[in-house]
Amino acid sequence: MMMIKLFMSSRWYLWFTLSILITSIGSGLTAVAVFGALSKTAANPSDFALTFSMSVVPTLFSSEIGKYLGKWYRPFSVLIAAEIAGALSLFLPFYALETGNVLMLSMALALPGLCTGLAVSAYHLINKRGFGEADYLHLARIETITFSAIAIVGTGFGGVLYPLLSSKLYFAIDALSYLLSLACLLYARSLIVGVALDCIDQETMVKLRFFSLSPDKKAILMIMPMLTLIAAPAMALLPVKGLEFNDFKVLGLIINPVLILLFARCLGQLIGPLLTSQKMVDRVFYSASGKSLLGLGFFLMYLFAFYTRYLPLLILAVILAHVFSNILFAVSYSTMLTYFSENEISAASVCSYQSTTLILALMSLPPGFYADQYGLVSAMLIFSFPAVLLMMVVFGRLKPGPELSVIS
């Protein structure tokens, strides 16, 4: 209900969110095409891991570029440029599908990922400037629900269309999603007034140094990297598990199990924030064991998922794993908006994003090569379980104080 009130009181944010929704549909369509094509080839677990890694590595660089573009260009202008670049980037996955080359398919998501990174700083700055502290948890929910709900639509829609359409028509629809998103973004910009439109003031922009931060802010910035250490092997290897099952028909449509698992992942990401309240955010943030137990829950669910041979149990385990992970995401995002000032938020968001992306890039490839020889369950035990133990140690040492001050 509060999220609906937020949209009704801020019409610009409704169109802004709609733009992000439509972009997520496009991302889902692109991922379906690439992973669907890989599943039809003789791809190994390492090929899937490489594809996943290459979708995130470019964002390391583009998120930094986006942060510095904010010094000279307004945040909406940066987002508009990212949308245009995203539409143009579809030529790479289209060419990869047309050639059917496994290596090209593994590289196909690199350019779309590059464009995604450009928008990180601008997006968080607009959210910070456009709202107050009371709205930050709602923004965290909306961001996750926006991404997850429409990724479900994009994945589901793509899963239905991919076997039916030619590559040209499929990617024409994908490109149309970027153009519709761009139109919504332009309209949102026309409705908003005030500081959300301004460039970052270079004189007040803060360059964060992690080791000089208070333990409270360190704890905020460490939530997503710690979770990502646990999750990276699972995220990279999930499509591989789908290859153990045969395609099946539902209402006359051919359903690919790989795409069903990606759909289940998005469904868990959707449910997690809906279960989160401000009271839960505070309890989890101040509790080292609370954060660690959510990370452990993610690990155990994926360990079971990679072990089971029953598709319904596999789907349920994947959903539950991402419910746990996205409760942590809601905690991370809402506390970041609350406790980092406007002058710090761009640097803080990019710092969190880049550290998470770097971990995804580094920790998704080794499990893929290891799984080629020893299997998925063994890869999870070797690469993710030590990360669970590390999370417990890190959050045991970084305990937010009871008098954490809010900076707006």
ABEGO torsion letter per residue (X at the ends): XAAAAAAAABAAAAAAAAAAAAAAAAAAAAAAAAAAAAAABABBAAAAAAAAAAAAAAAAAAAAAAAAAAAABBAAAAAAAAAAAAAAAAAAAAAAAAAGBAAAAAAAAAAAAAAAAAAAAAAAAAAAAABBAAAAAAAAAAAAAAAAAAAAAAAAAAAAAAAABBAAAAAAAAAAAAAAAAAAAAAAAAABBEAAABBBBAAABBBBBAAABBAAAAAAAAAAAAAAAAAAAAAAAAAAAAAABBBBBBGGBBBBAAAAAAAAAAAAAAAAAAABBAAAAAAAAABAAAAAAAAAAAAAAAAAAAABABAAAAAAAAAAAAAAAAAAAAAAAAAAAAABBAAAAAAAAAAAAAAAAAAAAAAAAAAAAAAAAAEAAAAAAAAAAAAAAAAAAAAAABBBBAABBBBX
